[in-house]
Amino acid sequence: MIVEQILGSIHDFEGENLKIDKVLLDHYDMEKPHQKLKSQGGSTIAVSLEHGEHLYCGAVLYKDEEKLIAVDLLPEDVLEIHPKDNVQWARIGFNIGNMHHSAYVNEDCILTPYDGVLEAMLKKAGAEYNRCERQLTGVRANYGAGGHHHHHHSHGEE
């Protein structure tokens, strides 16, 4: 099956008593607009989304009278950061962005994929954080992070 558009969120189909078949992805695969996936139920799905669209947790890829196939996010090795004040939120956010890491903002924390260099920066900044397994959820703080890009600014390596 070929999916060229997301049919909506899994929440849009609550109450229809459909069997839910999940495609489990990490946050990197959520960003890929073109890929071949396999659901837990064994369905093969070719995803080919329009430019600028991407998968998300709860995205429905297929639906019929009996079932739907939806995307779910795998738990990953993450840093769960709890900045103590607005200044620390800003400094940590700036540094995560400067390191080109993905970041997800929640009411009480910032989530980012685990990275040893980032962990060292958090220790140096005196930030409260913990390393844990969990889904990278929240509001995406940056766009295009982790991708290949070209720019001309210094990261202090001169």
KOLDRENSE-424460 format. One record per residue (C-alpha): x, y, z; residue number from 1. Coordinates in steps of 0.02 Angstrom, whole numbers. Layout:
<recs>
<rec><X>X</X><Y>Y</Y><Z>Z</Z><nuro>NUM</nuro></rec>
...
</recs>
This chain:
<recs>
<rec><X>0</X><Y>0</Y><Z>0</Z><nuro>1</nuro></rec>
<rec><X>60</X><Y>176</Y><Z>-40</Z><nuro>2</nuro></rec>
<rec><X>18</X><Y>319</Y><Z>78</Z><nuro>3</nuro></rec>
<rec><X>32</X><Y>494</Y><Z>6</Z><nuro>4</nuro></rec>
<rec><X>-61</X><Y>587</Y><Z>143</Z><nuro>5</nuro></rec>
<rec><X>-101</X><Y>567</Y><Z>327</Z><nuro>6</nuro></rec>
<rec><X>-285</X><Y>532</Y><Z>356</Z><nuro>7</nuro></rec>
<rec><X>-288</X><Y>622</Y><Z>524</Z><nuro>8</nuro></rec>
<rec><X>-249</X><Y>584</Y><Z>705</Z><nuro>9</nuro></rec>
<rec><X>-295</X><Y>423</Y><Z>792</Z><nuro>10</nuro></rec>
<rec><X>-403</X><Y>531</Y><Z>907</Z><nuro>11</nuro></rec>
<rec><X>-511</X><Y>577</Y><Z>757</Z><nuro>12</nuro></rec>
<rec><X>-571</X><Y>396</Y><Z>746</Z><nuro>13</nuro></rec>
<rec><X>-606</X><Y>361</Y><Z>931</Z><nuro>14</nuro></rec>
<rec><X>-772</X><Y>276</Y><Z>956</Z><nuro>15</nuro></rec>
<rec><X>-769</X><Y>184</Y><Z>790</Z><nuro>16</nuro></rec>
<rec><X>-711</X><Y>23</Y><Z>877</Z><nuro>17</nuro></rec>
<rec><X>-577</X><Y>-10</Y><Z>749</Z><nuro>18</nuro></rec>
<rec><X>-433</X><Y>-131</Y><Z>774</Z><nuro>19</nuro></rec>
<rec><X>-272</X><Y>-28</Y><Z>788</Z><nuro>20</nuro></rec>
<rec><X>-116</X><Y>-89</Y><Z>699</Z><nuro>21</nuro></rec>
<rec><X>38</X><Y>13</Y><Z>743</Z><nuro>22</nuro></rec>
<rec><X>195</X><Y>63</Y><Z>651</Z><nuro>23</nuro></rec>
<rec><X>331</X><Y>96</Y><Z>781</Z><nuro>24</nuro></rec>
<rec><X>460</X><Y>229</Y><Z>738</Z><nuro>25</nuro></rec>
<rec><X>596</X><Y>329</Y><Z>825</Z><nuro>26</nuro></rec>
<rec><X>601</X><Y>519</Y><Z>810</Z><nuro>27</nuro></rec>
<rec><X>725</X><Y>513</Y><Z>663</Z><nuro>28</nuro></rec>
<rec><X>608</X><Y>405</Y><Z>559</Z><nuro>29</nuro></rec>
<rec><X>462</X><Y>520</Y><Z>599</Z><nuro>30</nuro></rec>
<rec><X>552</X><Y>656</Y><Z>499</Z><nuro>31</nuro></rec>
<rec><X>572</X><Y>552</Y><Z>340</Z><nuro>32</nuro></rec>
<rec><X>437</X><Y>593</Y><Z>211</Z><nuro>33</nuro></rec>
<rec><X>482</X><Y>443</Y><Z>101</Z><nuro>34</nuro></rec>
<rec><X>509</X><Y>270</Y><Z>174</Z><nuro>35</nuro></rec>
<rec><X>449</X><Y>91</Y><Z>177</Z><nuro>36</nuro></rec>
<rec><X>372</X><Y>34</Y><Z>342</Z><nuro>37</nuro></rec>
<rec><X>306</X><Y>-127</Y><Z>417</Z><nuro>38</nuro></rec>
<rec><X>163</X><Y>-126</Y><Z>543</Z><nuro>39</nuro></rec>
<rec><X>157</X><Y>-240</Y><Z>695</Z><nuro>40</nuro></rec>
<rec><X>18</X><Y>-334</Y><Z>605</Z><nuro>41</nuro></rec>
<rec><X>131</X><Y>-367</Y><Z>455</Z><nuro>42</nuro></rec>
<rec><X>66</X><Y>-237</Y><Z>330</Z><nuro>43</nuro></rec>
<rec><X>196</X><Y>-157</Y><Z>217</Z><nuro>44</nuro></rec>
<rec><X>169</X><Y>28</Y><Z>189</Z><nuro>45</nuro></rec>
<rec><X>264</X><Y>141</Y><Z>70</Z><nuro>46</nuro></rec>
<rec><X>253</X><Y>320</Y><Z>133</Z><nuro>47</nuro></rec>
<rec><X>278</X><Y>462</Y><Z>9</Z><nuro>48</nuro></rec>
<rec><X>220</X><Y>625</Y><Z>87</Z><nuro>49</nuro></rec>
<rec><X>224</X><Y>796</Y><Z>6</Z><nuro>50</nuro></rec>
<rec><X>371</X><Y>913</Y><Z>36</Z><nuro>51</nuro></rec>
<rec><X>366</X><Y>984</Y><Z>213</Z><nuro>52</nuro></rec>
<rec><X>252</X><Y>850</Y><Z>285</Z><nuro>53</nuro></rec>
<rec><X>311</X><Y>720</Y><Z>409</Z><nuro>54</nuro></rec>
<rec><X>242</X><Y>581</Y><Z>517</Z><nuro>55</nuro></rec>
<rec><X>192</X><Y>609</Y><Z>697</Z><nuro>56</nuro></rec>
<rec><X>137</X><Y>506</Y><Z>846</Z><nuro>57</nuro></rec>
<rec><X>-44</X><Y>457</Y><Z>813</Z><nuro>58</nuro></rec>
<rec><X>-42</X><Y>491</Y><Z>626</Z><nuro>59</nuro></rec>
<rec><X>-164</X><Y>375</Y><Z>536</Z><nuro>60</nuro></rec>
<rec><X>-92</X><Y>302</Y><Z>376</Z><nuro>61</nuro></rec>
<rec><X>-233</X><Y>184</Y><Z>328</Z><nuro>62</nuro></rec>
<rec><X>-414</X><Y>150</Y><Z>377</Z><nuro>63</nuro></rec>
<rec><X>-549</X><Y>30</Y><Z>323</Z><nuro>64</nuro></rec>
<rec><X>-710</X><Y>-34</Y><Z>405</Z><nuro>65</nuro></rec>
<rec><X>-615</X><Y>-148</Y><Z>525</Z><nuro>66</nuro></rec>
<rec><X>-445</X><Y>-73</Y><Z>563</Z><nuro>67</nuro></rec>
<rec><X>-331</X><Y>75</Y><Z>552</Z><nuro>68</nuro></rec>
<rec><X>-142</X><Y>86</Y><Z>543</Z><nuro>69</nuro></rec>
<rec><X>-67</X><Y>223</Y><Z>651</Z><nuro>70</nuro></rec>
<rec><X>108</X><Y>283</Y><Z>693</Z><nuro>71</nuro></rec>
<rec><X>172</X><Y>266</Y><Z>870</Z><nuro>72</nuro></rec>
<rec><X>334</X><Y>331</Y><Z>943</Z><nuro>73</nuro></rec>
<rec><X>463</X><Y>212</Y><Z>1016</Z><nuro>74</nuro></rec>
<rec><X>542</X><Y>254</Y><Z>1183</Z><nuro>75</nuro></rec>
<rec><X>721</X><Y>315</Y><Z>1159</Z><nuro>76</nuro></rec>
<rec><X>876</X><Y>355</Y><Z>1260</Z><nuro>77</nuro></rec>
<rec><X>845</X><Y>538</Y><Z>1305</Z><nuro>78</nuro></rec>
<rec><X>900</X><Y>679</Y><Z>1417</Z><nuro>79</nuro></rec>
<rec><X>754</X><Y>749</Y><Z>1516</Z><nuro>80</nuro></rec>
<rec><X>809</X><Y>924</Y><Z>1564</Z><nuro>81</nuro></rec>
<rec><X>724</X><Y>1027</Y><Z>1701</Z><nuro>82</nuro></rec>
<rec><X>788</X><Y>1207</Y><Z>1689</Z><nuro>83</nuro></rec>
<rec><X>765</X><Y>1301</Y><Z>1854</Z><nuro>84</nuro></rec>
<rec><X>723</X><Y>1473</Y><Z>1784</Z><nuro>85</nuro></rec>
<rec><X>695</X><Y>1570</Y><Z>1623</Z><nuro>86</nuro></rec>
<rec><X>878</X><Y>1612</Y><Z>1602</Z><nuro>87</nuro></rec>
<rec><X>927</X><Y>1429</Y><Z>1614</Z><nuro>88</nuro></rec>
<rec><X>786</X><Y>1381</Y><Z>1492</Z><nuro>89</nuro></rec>
<rec><X>857</X><Y>1507</Y><Z>1368</Z><nuro>90</nuro></rec>
<rec><X>1040</X><Y>1459</Y><Z>1390</Z><nuro>91</nuro></rec>
<rec><X>1006</X><Y>1272</Y><Z>1376</Z><nuro>92</nuro></rec>
<rec><X>890</X><Y>1296</Y><Z>1228</Z><nuro>93</nuro></rec>
<rec><X>1020</X><Y>1403</Y><Z>1141</Z><nuro>94</nuro></rec>
<rec><X>1157</X><Y>1273</Y><Z>1169</Z><nuro>95</nuro></rec>
<rec><X>1048</X><Y>1127</Y><Z>1111</Z><nuro>96</nuro></rec>
<rec><X>1009</X><Y>1224</Y><Z>952</Z><nuro>97</nuro></rec>
<rec><X>1190</X><Y>1275</Y><Z>927</Z><nuro>98</nuro></rec>
<rec><X>1236</X><Y>1090</Y><Z>936</Z><nuro>99</nuro></rec>
<rec><X>1102</X><Y>1053</Y><Z>805</Z><nuro>100</nuro></rec>
<rec><X>1008</X><Y>930</Y><Z>916</Z><nuro>101</nuro></rec>
<rec><X>822</X><Y>899</Y><Z>909</Z><nuro>102</nuro></rec>
<rec><X>730</X><Y>969</Y><Z>1059</Z><nuro>103</nuro></rec>
<rec><X>551</X><Y>945</Y><Z>1120</Z><nuro>104</nuro></rec>
<rec><X>480</X><Y>1071</Y><Z>1243</Z><nuro>105</nuro></rec>
<rec><X>356</X><Y>1018</Y><Z>1377</Z><nuro>106</nuro></rec>
<rec><X>279</X><Y>1117</Y><Z>1520</Z><nuro>107</nuro></rec>
<rec><X>409</X><Y>1056</Y><Z>1644</Z><nuro>108</nuro></rec>
<rec><X>556</X><Y>996</Y><Z>1540</Z><nuro>109</nuro></rec>
<rec><X>653</X><Y>991</Y><Z>1378</Z><nuro>110</nuro></rec>
<rec><X>680</X><Y>821</Y><Z>1298</Z><nuro>111</nuro></rec>
<rec><X>823</X><Y>786</Y><Z>1179</Z><nuro>112</nuro></rec>
<rec><X>907</X><Y>627</Y><Z>1115</Z><nuro>113</nuro></rec>
<rec><X>1050</X><Y>573</Y><Z>1228</Z><nuro>114</nuro></rec>
<rec><X>1220</X><Y>642</Y><Z>1182</Z><nuro>115</nuro></rec>
<rec><X>1374</X><Y>637</Y><Z>1294</Z><nuro>116</nuro></rec>
<rec><X>1438</X><Y>809</Y><Z>1242</Z><nuro>117</nuro></rec>
<rec><X>1268</X><Y>884</Y><Z>1279</Z><nuro>118</nuro></rec>
<rec><X>1266</X><Y>796</Y><Z>1448</Z><nuro>119</nuro></rec>
<rec><X>1435</X><Y>874</Y><Z>1489</Z><nuro>120</nuro></rec>
<rec><X>1367</X><Y>1046</Y><Z>1443</Z><nuro>121</nuro></rec>
<rec><X>1217</X><Y>1019</Y><Z>1558</Z><nuro>122</nuro></rec>
<rec><X>1332</X><Y>971</Y><Z>1703</Z><nuro>123</nuro></rec>
<rec><X>1438</X><Y>1126</Y><Z>1672</Z><nuro>124</nuro></rec>
<rec><X>1281</X><Y>1235</Y><Z>1668</Z><nuro>125</nuro></rec>
<rec><X>1222</X><Y>1160</Y><Z>1833</Z><nuro>126</nuro></rec>
<rec><X>1060</X><Y>1102</Y><Z>1752</Z><nuro>127</nuro></rec>
<rec><X>948</X><Y>973</Y><Z>1832</Z><nuro>128</nuro></rec>
<rec><X>926</X><Y>828</Y><Z>1711</Z><nuro>129</nuro></rec>
<rec><X>913</X><Y>641</Y><Z>1702</Z><nuro>130</nuro></rec>
<rec><X>949</X><Y>512</Y><Z>1569</Z><nuro>131</nuro></rec>
<rec><X>802</X><Y>395</Y><Z>1539</Z><nuro>132</nuro></rec>
<rec><X>704</X><Y>291</Y><Z>1413</Z><nuro>133</nuro></rec>
<rec><X>549</X><Y>383</Y><Z>1354</Z><nuro>134</nuro></rec>
<rec><X>459</X><Y>446</Y><Z>1201</Z><nuro>135</nuro></rec>
<rec><X>522</X><Y>609</Y><Z>1129</Z><nuro>136</nuro></rec>
<rec><X>359</X><Y>704</Y><Z>1145</Z><nuro>137</nuro></rec>
<rec><X>313</X><Y>886</Y><Z>1163</Z><nuro>138</nuro></rec>
<rec><X>320</X><Y>1035</Y><Z>1048</Z><nuro>139</nuro></rec>
<rec><X>461</X><Y>1024</Y><Z>923</Z><nuro>140</nuro></rec>
<rec><X>575</X><Y>1169</Y><Z>967</Z><nuro>141</nuro></rec>
<rec><X>678</X><Y>1171</Y><Z>809</Z><nuro>142</nuro></rec>
<rec><X>652</X><Y>1127</Y><Z>628</Z><nuro>143</nuro></rec>
<rec><X>772</X><Y>1031</Y><Z>521</Z><nuro>144</nuro></rec>
<rec><X>887</X><Y>989</Y><Z>666</Z><nuro>145</nuro></rec>
<rec><X>997</X><Y>839</Y><Z>642</Z><nuro>146</nuro></rec>
<rec><X>992</X><Y>854</Y><Z>453</Z><nuro>147</nuro></rec>
<rec><X>1135</X><Y>894</Y><Z>337</Z><nuro>148</nuro></rec>
<rec><X>1153</X><Y>1080</Y><Z>313</Z><nuro>149</nuro></rec>
<rec><X>1283</X><Y>1211</Y><Z>272</Z><nuro>150</nuro></rec>
<rec><X>1311</X><Y>1373</Y><Z>363</Z><nuro>151</nuro></rec>
<rec><X>1450</X><Y>1491</Y><Z>408</Z><nuro>152</nuro></rec>
<rec><X>1466</X><Y>1523</Y><Z>592</Z><nuro>153</nuro></rec>
<rec><X>1594</X><Y>1472</Y><Z>719</Z><nuro>154</nuro></rec>
<rec><X>1566</X><Y>1343</Y><Z>853</Z><nuro>155</nuro></rec>
<rec><X>1721</X><Y>1401</Y><Z>945</Z><nuro>156</nuro></rec>
<rec><X>1840</X><Y>1276</Y><Z>863</Z><nuro>157</nuro></rec>
<rec><X>1973</X><Y>1392</Y><Z>798</Z><nuro>158</nuro></rec>
</recs>
